[in-house]
């Protein structure tokens, strides 16, 4: 028997959204994965590094899943529940988690790291990345691209003109790399498919990925949530697209 709107929404509104583990959505939503396999590729680079930094590590789940960390491994995180979760996961691996406001400056000295990584940073401070990299060092990141999930956002807010551009466009990444004095090694964008099978999955996703619909609460958007529930019930999964970019840049050798 299909669960009703109030039951699905109440469940998704009550569950914890700490960390960056999306396993609660198993069977309720799917997202196509980028072809490059970021965690594996990141792990390969970390295995050869002497000192590395993971910016905006979230709950530390991605970094904790890497087989081998360098002798010196640091991570930053701004949200206290995630910082605590990342500390519990990463300290046993010898990595230190530093509370940081995600604004310049990074709390590290110049040329402290030969590798900087970041998965889905909210903001990229290119000058700071260049500053903490050693000459010849590498920045390796998977980032959210332009208009990611735009169909879902537009269901709640209406048309979003200009969503295809903005600060997450690959051209902005190229400009940021160049302006910081780094050399672009690769920049690969991909457009991927996302499907939501019930309204609870939508509520959980919007609570967790807070930049998709800033200020989202169930009470604020209850009418639109009910309309989307009725659409999913009548037509099947709600389909949107996510966009991702793989960005790799290098600081010129001295």
NORPE-V135106 format. One record per residue. N is the residue number from 1. OMEGA is omega as a letter, one per 30 degrees, with the letter a starting at -180 (none if undefined). NEAR is the number of other ideal C-beta (glycine too) atoms within 12 Angstrom. D_FIRST is the distance of its C-alpha to the first C-alpha in whole Angstrom. Layout:
n | omega | near | d_first
N | OMEGA | NEAR | D_FIRST
N | OMEGA | NEAR | D_FIRST
This chain:
n | omega | near | d_first
1 | a | 4 | 0
2 | l | 15 | 4
3 | a | 20 | 6
4 | a | 17 | 9
5 | a | 28 | 13
6 | l | 18 | 15
7 | a | 18 | 13
8 | a | 30 | 13
9 | a | 32 | 16
10 | l | 20 | 18
11 | a | 22 | 17
12 | a | 33 | 18
13 | a | 28 | 21
14 | a | 16 | 22
15 | l | 24 | 22
16 | l | 16 | 26
17 | l | 27 | 27
18 | l | 24 | 30
19 | a | 28 | 32
20 | l | 30 | 31
21 | a | 24 | 28
22 | a | 27 | 25
23 | l | 14 | 23
24 | a | 24 | 21
25 | a | 28 | 19
26 | a | 13 | 19
27 | a | 15 | 16
28 | l | 29 | 16
29 | l | 35 | 19
30 | l | 22 | 22
31 | l | 30 | 26
32 | a | 18 | 28
33 | l | 18 | 31
34 | a | 29 | 35
35 | a | 16 | 37
36 | l | 25 | 40
37 | a | 18 | 38
38 | a | 32 | 39
39 | l | 26 | 38
40 | a | 20 | 40
41 | l | 27 | 43
42 | l | 37 | 43
43 | l | 27 | 44
44 | a | 20 | 46
45 | l | 31 | 48
46 | a | 39 | 48
47 | a | 19 | 49
48 | a | 20 | 53
49 | l | 32 | 53
50 | a | 20 | 55
51 | a | 27 | 54
52 | l | 41 | 51
53 | l | 47 | 48
54 | a | 52 | 45
55 | a | 43 | 44
56 | a | 42 | 41
57 | a | 44 | 40
58 | l | 39 | 37
59 | l | 34 | 35
60 | a | 40 | 38
61 | a | 27 | 35
62 | a | 36 | 36
63 | a | 43 | 40
64 | a | 33 | 39
65 | l | 25 | 38
66 | a | 33 | 41
67 | a | 14 | 43
68 | l | 20 | 46
69 | l | 35 | 47
70 | a | 28 | 51
71 | l | 18 | 53
72 | a | 22 | 53
73 | l | 37 | 49
74 | l | 40 | 48
75 | l | 46 | 45
76 | l | 43 | 45
77 | a | 41 | 42
78 | a | 26 | 42
79 | a | 27 | 39
80 | l | 16 | 40
81 | l | 21 | 36
82 | l | 34 | 36
83 | l | 30 | 40
84 | l | 20 | 39
85 | l | 28 | 36
86 | l | 40 | 39
87 | a | 28 | 42
88 | a | 20 | 40
89 | a | 32 | 39
90 | l | 33 | 42
91 | l | 21 | 45
92 | l | 15 | 45
93 | l | 26 | 45
94 | l | 19 | 48
95 | l | 32 | 47
96 | l | 29 | 48
97 | a | 37 | 45
98 | l | 27 | 47
99 | a | 22 | 46
100 | a | 31 | 47
101 | a | 19 | 46
102 | l | 27 | 45
103 | l | 15 | 48
104 | f | 21 | 52
105 | l | 19 | 54
106 | a | 34 | 52
107 | a | 24 | 53
108 | a | 27 | 55
109 | l | 16 | 59
110 | l | 18 | 60
111 | a | 20 | 59
112 | a | 26 | 57
113 | l | 41 | 55
114 | l | 30 | 55
115 | l | 40 | 51
116 | l | 49 | 49
117 | l | 45 | 45
118 | l | 43 | 42
119 | l | 37 | 39
120 | l | 37 | 37
121 | l | 37 | 40
122 | l | 26 | 40
123 | l | 24 | 43
124 | l | 37 | 46
125 | a | 28 | 49
126 | a | 35 | 52
127 | l | 22 | 55
128 | l | 32 | 54
129 | l | 45 | 52
130 | a | 33 | 56
131 | a | 28 | 57
132 | l | 35 | 56
133 | l | 41 | 56
134 | l | 30 | 59
135 | a | 20 | 61
136 | a | 20 | 59
137 | a | 36 | 56
138 | l | 38 | 53
139 | a | 49 | 50
140 | a | 43 | 46
141 | l | 43 | 43
142 | a | 39 | 40
143 | l | 41 | 39
144 | a | 39 | 37
145 | a | 35 | 38
146 | l | 27 | 38
147 | l | 28 | 36
148 | a | 35 | 33
149 | a | 38 | 30
150 | l | 31 | 31
151 | l | 29 | 29
152 | l | 39 | 26
153 | a | 28 | 29
154 | l | 21 | 30
155 | a | 29 | 27
156 | a | 31 | 28
157 | a | 22 | 31
158 | a | 12 | 32
159 | l | 13 | 35
160 | a | 22 | 37
161 | l | 12 | 40
162 | a | 13 | 42
163 | a | 26 | 39
164 | l | 19 | 40
165 | l | 16 | 43
166 | a | 20 | 44
167 | a | 23 | 44
168 | l | 32 | 42
169 | l | 24 | 44
170 | l | 29 | 45
171 | l | 20 | 49
172 | l | 24 | 48
173 | l | 37 | 48
174 | a | 23 | 51
175 | l | 17 | 53
176 | l | 32 | 52
177 | a | 34 | 53
178 | a | 18 | 56
179 | a | 18 | 57
180 | l | 28 | 57
181 | l | 20 | 59
182 | l | 35 | 57
183 | a | 23 | 56
184 | l | 28 | 53
185 | l | 21 | 52
186 | l | 23 | 49
187 | a | 31 | 47
188 | l | 26 | 44
189 | l | 30 | 41
190 | l | 26 | 38
191 | a | 26 | 35
192 | a | 25 | 31
193 | l | 23 | 28
194 | l | 32 | 25
195 | l | 28 | 21
196 | a | 37 | 19
197 | l | 28 | 15
198 | a | 33 | 14
199 | l | 41 | 16
200 | l | 35 | 16
201 | l | 38 | 18
202 | l | 45 | 20
203 | l | 44 | 21
204 | a | 35 | 22
205 | a | 39 | 24
206 | l | 38 | 26
207 | a | 33 | 26
208 | a | 33 | 28
209 | a | 30 | 30
210 | a | 19 | 31
211 | l | 23 | 34
212 | a | 34 | 31
213 | a | 28 | 31
214 | a | 16 | 33
215 | a | 14 | 33
216 | l | 29 | 29
217 | l | 18 | 27
218 | a | 28 | 24
219 | a | 14 | 26
220 | a | 18 | 28
221 | a | 29 | 26
222 | a | 21 | 23
223 | l | 16 | 23
224 | l | 28 | 23
225 | l | 39 | 20
226 | l | 22 | 18
227 | l | 20 | 20
228 | l | 35 | 19
229 | a | 34 | 15
230 | l | 18 | 16
231 | l | 23 | 18
232 | l | 30 | 15
233 | a | 20 | 12
234 | a | 12 | 15
235 | a | 15 | 17
236 | a | 12 | 16
237 | l | 25 | 17
238 | a | 34 | 20
239 | l | 23 | 23
240 | a | 33 | 26
241 | l | 27 | 29
242 | l | 37 | 31
243 | a | 33 | 35
244 | l | 36 | 37
245 | l | 41 | 40
246 | a | 33 | 42
247 | l | 41 | 46
248 | a | 32 | 48
249 | a | 37 | 52
250 | l | 28 | 55
251 | a | 32 | 58
252 | l | 19 | 61
253 | a | 12 | 63
254 | none | 9 | 66
